[in-house]
Amino acid sequence: MYGANLQTIPAGVDGRAALEEVKKRVAGKDGPKENSNEAKIPYLRSDHFLVRFLIARQWDVEQACVMLRDHYKWLEESHMSDLLKDSFPEEPHIKKYYPQAYHGCDKQGRPVYIERPGAIDMRRLLQVTTAERLMQYISASCETQIRRRLPACSLKKGQVIDKSLTIVDLDGLGFSMVTHNTARSVLKNVVKIFQNHYPECAGRTIIINAPKVFGIAWTFVKPLVDEKTVAKISIFGTDRAAYSEALLEVIDADQLPALFGGKCVCDGKDHQSCMRSVKGPWGDPEVQQMLDTMPLEDIMTPEGCRALIIAKQGSSQAEEEEEAAASPGEAAVPSSTTAVSTEGGDEGDQPKDVSVVPQMTSTTSKTDLDEEAEEAKDTLAGDLPIGRNGTSTELRNAEMEAIYLDDEYRTHEAAHMSTLSEWVQEYNDLTQEIGRSVIERAQGYYDSRSLWQQAVQEFAQKQEELDYVNKRLEEAVRDLAKAEAAFVAKDSSEKGWLSDEAWAQLAPLPEEQHSSAEDAMESPTRKMVEADPRLLRTLRLAALGDAVAALQWRRDAGRAELAAKNRELDESRRRFEQQEQQHVGCTWNCSVKRAQPFYDKCRMHQIKIDAQLSVLRSIEKRLQQQRQIVAALEISEGVHHGGPMLVTRSRSRSCQIDELSLHSFEIKGAEPSQEEFRDEFMTCWGSDLEEDRTP
């Protein structure tokens, strides 16, 4: 035992004795089954592994052993050894509809996990995989974190790294996602896996772009999460400057995707490429080689985690000795035997005693803050002062505008929260009346119907866009033909001849389209061709030809997109007909028929809530812009009047203004019911088959 782990031992408890007792018991009846795959992995009974479970159970030996026994059983029953060998061929589709990735390390050397629930398309995700298969994918990823990523980070940093930093981007999160029954079940099971099987692996979590609709999901999840984990969560709204600054405090810019305010664009072009790339020590060939050859239980120790650094030091020393031998006349520069790798570490790292791992920086618990401080963090406009002595009229007007926008935002936010609360109450009433299992079994049918309806609309929209391009192309071809005929006409006596005004109207040059008449006359191109009208007409003819070519390209691209939409339409129709066929013989007791009132109400609420979210985002954007204007004016006037306090106060407020409290997202009644704690995923062709179908 070492480092921060020692601080978790309660007073009066002999930590060493507790660990030895657990080691003794997992070597026997509380350990993996004899000859099982888990029994062949020494790390699963190593000090580092066992201490995590002891910490999770406050160093209670009996409770830790129960937790470990359940974990070994879960590893065996979930066939984890086979899952780790599974290539998951559907992974590209999963990542498309469920964007998540491990990308780089934070300043402490911890892997950074990024998840974007706001971009999840649950309906399409469940068409490329099943909920059960998705859980297998997530479980395998968690185990890979333990066996590969954390050890890789430990080798790179030269310290035991056993926690990660998580970024949760909620941009785009809507009502349909937080109320999706299968998504709720998946979320519940994921949290359960993290809590029961991967304790003490979560470092800090930073939630960004959080809309108030997130409150439905958060209130559902919170009872499933232990207080220590909740205390590590920070939450931010949509102010990019605020959350980017918070992220850059813990992650270097070259490790943070540009998507969130960093500088990393993995392929150099697409900001989304960071979500598809392999960036981190686990992708380093040197690290991979050591992971393949060195026992995991040895790596995850204060001494073993320095193996890569020591190997590099030995190689460096050997090279220096060879250089010294080759140049005996030159004095060799001695190398430090205590140097720490500069790759992946914090700036200014000092050599550390290998027998002790430094204590990790912990996130300040929000539970230590009083309620007034928490509520103060929920405001978007902050403590904007009014009419301070010495401020300009411009600044006072800017502050008043910000306060007005803040009041407007709060009014709409209150209405929005009221609508969410109404839905939660109606949701509970409907599930009580219809039955939660009935609603869950009907989810697939209504998902497939919704996707088919959406595909019909998208196909019609693409067809309309293509029709518009074809119309424009026909007009452009006619204009080109007219211009070609006019170009060969020598004077007004010949057929097709056009005046200069008619030419300008038929084929305006780019500078004529985007400039006033006077500016167009003064343009360099116009002056260059004034002496040669035929050259001007040639340019006009070329512009028409370019326009035709561009429209032809748009037409071809539109045809390809329409064909793709047609395939999506056919596939969504096929899936819906397949779902409908399953219920063709159902009686009035069919889950689809019984759940219809729920899904009809859900659709009505979604329209209303999404409209409210749109208004809130618009006001919030204007408020953030106004807030930046106020901050800039304060800084400017502070510098002008030599007032450093004004500048400091403005910057401080700008940094903290968008950090929110999790408490403000809680919605009464949205907590999970006891019925939702079951593990299975329901379908109409499952447990209610007999009751739903006619004899």
N, C-alpha and C positions, 0 to 999 in steps of 0.2 A: 504494500500500500504506500501511496506517495501523494504529494502535491495536495490539490484541493480536496481529494477524497478524504483526507484525514479530518477536515473540518466538518464533515457530515456525520461523524460519529457522535451520538448523544452522550451527554455527561454520565459517567458511571458505567459505560459499556466498554468492554475490552474488544476493540475492533479486530485485533489479530486473532484472538481466541474465537470470535464469531466467524471469521473467514475460514479458519482451520476446521471448525465444526461443519460449515457448509461444504467445504472441499471433501471432507470425510463422507458426508451423506450423499453427495452427487456421485461419489465413486461407487456407491451401492444402490439402494432401492430408489433413491430420489433422482438418480441420473438417467442418462439415455439407456434404452433397452440394449442388452448385451448383443453384440454383433450387428447392431443397426448402423446405418450410415453416420448418424450423429455420434455414436460411440467411438467412431474412428477419427474424430476431429478433436485433438487435444485442447484447442483453443476454447471449446465450449465448456471446459472445466478449468480454465485458467483463472489466475487471480483477477486479472483485468475484467474478464467477462463476469465473474461471480460478484465482484464488488458492485457492479451496476445494479444488480438485483437486490443486493443488501441495502444500498442507498435508497432504492425505490420503496423498500419496506422498513425504513428507519432502523436498519440494522437488527431487525427481529429475525432470528435464525429460522424459526418455524415458518413464518410467513414467506420469507425469501425462498425457502425450500419448496413450499407449495407452488410459488410462482415459477420457479425453475422447472419443477416436475411438469407443470402444465405447458411450459415453453417447449421442453423436449418432446412432449407428446404432440404438440401442434406442428413442430418441424417434421415429425415423422408422418403424421396424418395428412399434412399438406404436400407431402412428397417434395420437400424443399431441394433435396439433392438433384432430383430430376428437373425441377423448375430452373435451377441455376444453369443447367445444360441446355435448356430450351432457348432457341434463338428468337422466339416470339416473332414469327414472320409478319404478323399483323401490326408490329410496332410502328411503322411509318404512318399507318392509318390512325392508330391510337394517338400518336403525337399530333396529328393533324387536327383531330377533334378534341384532344385533351392535352393542350400545350404544357409541357413540364420538362425540365432539364437540370442537370448538375453542370454548373458553369464557373470554373475558376475557384479561387479561395479568398477568404476575407483576410484582414490584417493579422489575425491570430493564426492563420494557416488552416482554418476550418473550411470544408467544402461548402460552396454556396448552392443551395437548391432553390430553383425558381419554379413557381407554379402560377398558372394564369386561369383561375376558375371563371373569370369573366369571359374568356374566349372558348370555354367548353361548349360543344354542341352535343348535349347528351342524347338527343334523339338519333342523330347520325352515328354517334359513337356506338350505340347499342345495335346498330345495323352492321357494323364491321366486327363486333366482338360481343360477348355476353358479359353480364355483371360478374358472374363467377370467374370468367377468364380474366377480366379486368382486375379482380382481387388477386389472382395469381400473379399477374404482371407486377402489381404494386408490392406484393409480398416478396417477390424475387428481387425487386429493386432495393427494398429495405435490407435484405440479407446481403446483397452485393455491397451496400454501403458499409456494413459491418466487416465484411471479409476482404474488400478490395479498396474502396475509396478512402475510408478513414486510415487504414494502415499506409496507403500511398501518401496521404497528407502527412502522416507522422514521420515517414522516412524523409520526405522532402524538407519538412520543417526542423527535424531533429528533436522533436518533442512529441509526447503522446497526444494525439488529436483524436478525441472520441465524441465530439459533438459537431453539429453543422449549423450554419446560419441559413434561415429560410426567408425568401421574399415571396409574398403572396400578392399578386397583381389582380385586383378586382375590377379593372377597367372593362366596362361592357356587361357587368353582372346585371342580370335582369330578373324579373319576377318568375319567368318560366323555369329558370334554372333552380332557384332557391325553393320552389314548390314542387319540383319533379320528384315523385315518390321513389323511383329507383335511385336517383342521385342522393336522396336523403339516406337510403339504406346503404349505399356504397360509402358515403361519408361516415356514417355511424360505424361501419365495420373497419374502415381505415383507421379512425381514431382509436378504436378498440385494439387493433393490432399494434399501433404505436405504444399505447399505454401498457398493454399486457406483455408484449414480446420485445420491445425495443426501448426499455426505460433508460433515462439519463442519456439519451442520444440527441435530444433537442437542445440547441443553443438558443440564440435569440431569434425571434420571428418578427419581421417587419411587414405589416399589411399596408398596401398603398391603394389609392384610387377607390376608397371604400364608399359606396353609396349607402343610403339608409336602408335600402331593401336587404342589405347584408344582415341586418338585425334579425331577420327570420332565421337565417342559417346559423348565426352566432348564438342566438338564444337556444337553438336546438343542440348545438355542439357543446356549449359551455359546461353543462352538467356531466359530460363525459370526460372532461379534461381536468387533471389535477391542478391544484392551486399554484404549484411551482412553475408549471408550464404556462399558465395564464399570466403569471408575473413577468414572464420573459417576452410578452407580446407588446409591440408598439403598433399603433394604427394611425394612418394618415389619410386625409381626403385627397382631392385631385390637384392640389397645389404642387406642381412638378418641382418648383424651386425648393419647397420645404422638404419633400420626401427624398429628393436627390441629395440634398445636403446631409440628411440623416443617414442615407446609404453610404455616401462617400466618407462619412466619419468612421465607418467600420470596414469598408471595402475600397481598395485602391482603384483609381479610375480605369486602369488598363485591365482590371478584372471584372469591372461592372459593365454590363451591356449598355450601349448608347441609348437603348430603348428606355432605360431608367435613369439617365443622366450621367452615365460613365462615358468612356472613350472606346470601348471594345465593339468592333463590328467584325465578326470572325471572318467573313469572306470579303471584307473591304467594301461591300456595296449594300447588301440587304441587312437592315437592322434586325430582322427576324432570324437571321442565320445563326445567331448565338444560341437560339433555342434548339438548333439541330446539330451543333458542332460538339466535338469532344475536346474540352479545354479544362485542364487540371492535371495534377501529378499522376492520376490514374491512367493518363494517356501517354506518360513519359516512358520510353522504352527501357531506360535504366531502372526506373522504379518498378516497372512490370517484371523485369528480369529478377530483381531482388524479391518481389512478392512471390514469384514462382519457385524460388530456391530456398528462401528463409522461412522457418516455421512462424505462423501468425502469432502464436503465443509468445514468441521471442521478440517479434517486432513491437508488440504493444507493451513494452516495458521502457523505463527511462534509459536503460543502457542500449537495448536493441533498436530503438527508433533512431539511434545515431549511426547505425551501420552504414548507411549510404554516405553520410558526411565523412565518416572515418575512412571509408574506402576511397573517396575522392581526395582526402588529405594525403593518404598513403601514395596514391598515384601521383599527386602533385609533388610530394617529397622525392619520389623516385626520379621524376623528370628533372628536378633541380639537381639531384646528385649526379645524374648522367651529364647534365650541362656542365657541372663543376668539374667532372672528370675529363670532359672533352676540352675544357679551357682551364688548365691548372693555374694559369697566371692570374685568373680573376677570382676575387673572393666571392664565395657563394653567399647569398642572402638567406639566413635561416628562416624557415616557415613556422608559423605558430601552430602548435599541436592542439590548441584549444579553439581554433577558429570555428565559427558557426556558419553554416551555409547561408548565403545571402539570398538564395532563391526561395521565394514563397514566404519569407519571414518579414517581420516588422522592421521598419527603418530604425536603426540605432540599437539592434539586438546586441547584447553583450555575451561573452562566453559564460556558459552556465555549467554548474556541477552536474555531471551526468547521473548522479544518484538521486536527484530531486527534480521533479517537473514543476515549473512555476505555476502558481495558481492562475486560472483563467479569469479574465475580467468578466464579471457577471452584470447582467442588466438590472438597473435599479427597479425594484418592484413598485408597481403603481399602487399596490395596497398600502404602501407607506404614505401615500399622499392623502391629504384631507379632501373632503367632498368639494369644498369650494375650489380647490386647485384643479380637481378633475373637471368640474363644470366649466371653469374658466378656459380649459383647453378645448372645449367643444365649440367655442365661438369661431366664426370664420373672419369676422372683422376685427376682433381683438379690442384692446382698450384704446381706441382711437380718440385722442384728445380733441377738445373743441375750443377754438379761440384762445390758444395759449398766447401769452404776452410775447410780442416780438415776432409772431408769425405773420406771413404775408396773406393777403386776401386770396391769392391763388391756392395756397396751402389749406386755408380754412375751408374754401369751397370744395377742394378735393376731399378733405376729411368728411364734410357734410354729405357729399355724394356717396362716399364709402359707407357711412352710417345709414343712409337711405337704402342702399342696396342690401346692407346687412338686415335691416328690418324687413325688406321685401323677401329676402331669402328665408328668414325665420318664419314668416307668415306661411309661405308655401311649404316649408319643411314641416310645420305643425300639421297642415292639412294632409301632407303625404304620410306622416307617421300615424295620423288618425285613420287613413285609408288602410294602411298596413295592419293596424290593430283590428279594424273591422274584418279584414280578410282572415286574420288568425282566429277570430271568434267564429266566423262562418266556417272556416276549415274544420275547427274542432266540432262544431255542430253537425256538419255533413259527415265527417268520419264516424261520429257517434251514431248517426242515423243510418248510414249506408254500410259502414264497416270498413276498417282500414284495409283488411286483406282483400276485400272486393275491389277497392280503388286501386290497390297495387297490381292486382291481376289484370285489370283493364288498361294499365298504363301502355303496354305495347301496342294495343289496338289504336288508342287515341294518338300515340306518337306517330304511327305509320300513316294514319289519316291526315294528321297535321303536315307531315312531310310531303305527302302527295299533293295536298292543297297548295303548299308552298311551291312545289315544283311546277304546278300548273301556272301559278302567277309568274314565276321567274321565267318560264318558257314564253309566256305571252309578252312579258316585258322585253325579252331579247328579240322576239319576232318584231315587235313594234320598233325597236331600235334599228334592226336590220332594214325594215321597210323605209324608215326615215333616211338611212344612208343610201339605199338604192334610189330613192327619189332625188336626193342631192346629186348622186352620180349621174343620173339621166340629165338633170339640168346642166351639170358641168360639162358633159359630153356635147350637149347642144351648143353651149356657149363656145366650146373649143372649136366645133365645126364652123360656127358663125365667124369666129375670129380668124380661122384659117382662110375662109373665103375672102374676108376683108383684107387679109394680109397680101393676097396676090392681086387685089384690085388696085389699079394705078391712080384712078381719080374717081370723082363722083359719078362719072358717066358709066362706069362699069358696075355690074351687078355685085352686091355685097359690100360695097364701099361704106366705110364708117368714118364719121368725123372724129376729131381728137376727143371731144367730150363723150361721144358714144363709146370710144375705146376705153376711156378712163372709167366709165360706168360699167362696161362689160368685164374688164379685167384690171381692177385696181392693183397697183403694186403694194407690197407690204407696208412701206412707209406712208402710203396714201390712206391705208385702212386705219392706221393707228395714230394719225397726226391730223392737225387742223389743215385747212386748205392752204393757209399762208405758210405753215411749216413744210408742207409737202412741196410747195413751189421752191422752197429754199433748200431742199434736200440735195445732197451731193449727187445722187443718181440722176435726179431731174436736171440739174445743171449740166451734168456730163452729156446728156442726150438731147439737150435743147437744140443743138445744131444739127442733129440727125434724127428726125422723127421716126425713120424706119427702124433705127436701133431701139427707140422707146417701144415701138410696137412689137419688136422681137422679144423684148423683155416681158411685155404683157402676155404675149402668146406663150412664152416659157412658163410664166406664173400660172396660166390656165392649165397647161400640161401637167405641172406639178400638182395642182389641185385635183385633177382627174386621177393621177397616180396615187395620191394620198387616199382618196375616196375608194379607189379600187382595193387598196390594202385594207382599209377599214371594212369594206364589204367582205373580203376573204376571211379576215379575222372574225367578223361577225357571224359568217356562215359556220366557221369551226366552233365558235362558242354556242351557237344555236344547236348544232349537232350534239355537242356535249350535254346541253340542257335537255335535249330530246332523249338522250340515253338515261339521264337522271330521272326524267319524267317516267319513262318506261319502267325503270327499276323501282321507283317509288310506288308506281301503280301496281306492279307485280307483288311487291311486299304487302301493300294494303289489301289486295285481293286475297293474298295468302292468309292474312289475319282474318279477313271477313269470312273466308271459307271455313275457318276453324269454328266460327260461331253460327254457321248457317242453320244448324239443327238445334240451337239453344232455345230454351223456353224463356218465359218472363223472368226466371231466376238467374239468367246469365249475368255475369259480372259486368259485361259491357253495357247492357241495358240498365242495370241497377246503378252503375257509376256515372251514367250520362249527366245527371244533374250536377255532380261535382265538377266534371270537366267543362260543362257549359258555364258554370259560375266562375271557374278558374280563368276561362278565356275572357270573360267580361271584365274581371278584375285586372287581368294582364293589360288590356287596352288602357284602362284608367291609370294604372300605376306607371306604365311605361310613358304615358303622356306627362304625368307629373314629374317623372325622372328627367324627361327632356327639358321641361321648363326649369327645373332646379339646376341642371347642368349649365343651361344658358345663363342664368342669374349668377351662378357660382363663377363662371368664366369672367363675366363682367366685373364681379366683385374682386377677383384676384388681380385683374388688370388695374382696377382702381386702387387697390392696395399697393401695387407696385409703384403707381404714380405718387401716392402719398409718401411711401418710403423714399423715393428718389428726391422728392421735394424737401423732405425732412433732412436728408443727408446734405443736399445742396445748401439749404439755409443754415444747417449746423456748421458746415465748413465756412460759409460766408460770414456768419456771426462769431466764428471761433468757438462754437459750442459743442465740445466732444460728447457731452452727456446726451444731447439730442440724437446724435448719430448712433451712439451705442444703443440707446433705447430703441431706436427704429430698427436696427439690425437684429437686436434680440427678439423683438416682436415678430419680425419677418421670419426668423428661424423657427419659432415655436408656435406660430399662430395656427398652423394647420394640423398639429398633432392633436389627436382626439382621444377620448376615453372610451374604452370598451363598454363601460357601463351605459353610455348613452345609446348604444345599439341594441340593448336588451328590450324585447317586446313581451309583455306579459301574456302568457298563454301559449307561447311558441315552443315551450320546453318539450322534450320527447316524452311520449306516454310509455307506460310499462309495456304495452303491446309492441312498441317499436324496438324493443331490446332483443327480439328473436333474431336468429342469424340467417334464415333462409331468404332467398329472393323468390317472390311469388309470380306465377303466370297463370292464365286461365286454364291452360292445359296441364296444370299441376294438381294441387290438392282439391280444387272444386270441380274437377272434370265431371264427376258423377252427378253432382247437384245442378250443374249448369246445362247438361244436355238431356234431350228427351230420351226415353227408353227406346 
